[in-house]
């Protein structure tokens, strides 16, 4: 009622009518909430403050984890790599649960707050395992086997961080994107830039995490770094709460999975009914009666599901209907969106497998090389990861400021490249990364063979810089594209889950990498010598990298085939538009 009165009063530029509310549950005032004013003055200082601290913590821990497991826990290389991949996999798959809870029950703001507190508890426990004498790894430095209590509490803390990330990552990023009104021309275009600048900001946290923080770990202690992480996270939570009046919020509407299941059940129930000759005869709620959400246009794919929206004679005259027997065209199209996304998700998993190597074997390679910079300074191996973040920042900036304006004029697409084109272009960089990594590792092994005593210390750590730079450049296209794709293409009620789907690409990639390591270890060991030995010098990582390059190359053909046949979300933007009046559009919503 409030919304209709304000629309009738001609205040559509003054108020935001995208189903969001302000912190008091009212229709948001455009001038004082959301958009870049929230992003620059609020998101940068609150949302990005808490995301910055989370990324600082995550990469400060993740990039050093394999070193901690091999030096402090004393795991061998393949056991440590599997542990890192498993933890990374859980951490990036947990957002599927966290995103569901945010969309269905808690809302994004409260989910971010609760998960950040859990994250902080994990950081505090990590700090305790280093400073409480009875919880330390050893009584004295240099022990062969750490205390069991330290190992147990260390992994409890690490998986508390995983749980915290599960709620934090999908909710915060979608909460930031929620600050832009897609039905407002300027805010819609600004939203397309949001993910680019969001990732640039996060890379700054990554760079600090793998340089300054890792330096503290090496120069002072792991515990000192944990104190810094816990303190920064605590401060950011306070700042996040202070920014509450300036945000736009989406009210959770219950499980987003229930309507999808209703479509499937209704389609099976009406499977014997004939299709109507005119799509306009399918059931849809008039847009004038819509309270929340947006209507979607009918598409011709997966027509079996359309039967869920067929009106039977006994349903035409009634105002109320059973949602398990009759659903709307929009609900049918939302299920089609999810079904169409599954092949794309599967086709991006090899990219996730390539990315998984950056925090495991790439970092471990750095420990075997000459890390001297000048006379006295030793570069911490995880700090090389900063090159990946810097490459991503540079590429995102060049793409957004230089390439996108040109592509907009050439292609007529307001994004420049379509989302799937951007993802595919970035995936080619992952292939190049594996090729370069294989060549560098082969070079390193040759040096070790010639000088068994000094090993590969004659090679500078900057030999592995190209593989980090190339994967970072690819991330500027693929990772940002995946974020935008899964946020934009899921139903509006599943935006947090959409970001979780993007994260699950990396998580599933880590699990697949771990499984592949196990399988290859088993097969090659039967052949005489495993590709994964006790240490890098007795391993054949170059062969493993070549295998990943072959897998990623073969997958590119599959991805291109799927992307060319993909149908994007088609939203009704006119109040008067009917189901049959939706025009066919290209990949990014441009009428053709």
Protein Blocks (a to p, Z undefined) as FASTA:
>chain_A
ZZmmmmmnopmmmpccehpacfkopacdfklgghjllmmmmmmmmmmmmmmmmmmmmmmm
mmmmmmmmmmmnopafklmmmmmmmmmmmmmmmmmmmmmmmmmmnommlmmmmmmmmmmm
mmmmmmmmmmmmklmmbfbghiabdcfklmmmmmmmmmmmmmmmmmmmmmmmmmmmmmpc
fkbmklmmmmmmmmmmmmmmmmmmmmmmmmmmmmmmmmmmmklmmmmmmmmmmmmmmmmm
mmmmmpccdddebjfklmmmmmmmmmmmmmmpccdfblklpccddfklpmgdcdddddfe
hkllmmmmpccfklmmpmbdcfklbccfklmmmmmmmmmmmmmmmmmmmmmmmmmmmmmm
mmmmmmmpcfbehjllccdfklmmmmmmmmmmmmmmmmmmmmmmmmmmmnopanlpafkl
mmmmmmmmmmmmmmmmmmmmmmmmmmmmmmmmnommlpcfklmmmmmmmmmmmmmmmmmm
mmmmmmmmmcfklmmmmmmmmmmmmmmmmmmmmmmmmmmmmmmmmnopafbdfblmlpcf
klmmmmmmmmmmmmmmmmmmmmmmpccddddfbfkbcfklpccddfkopaZZ
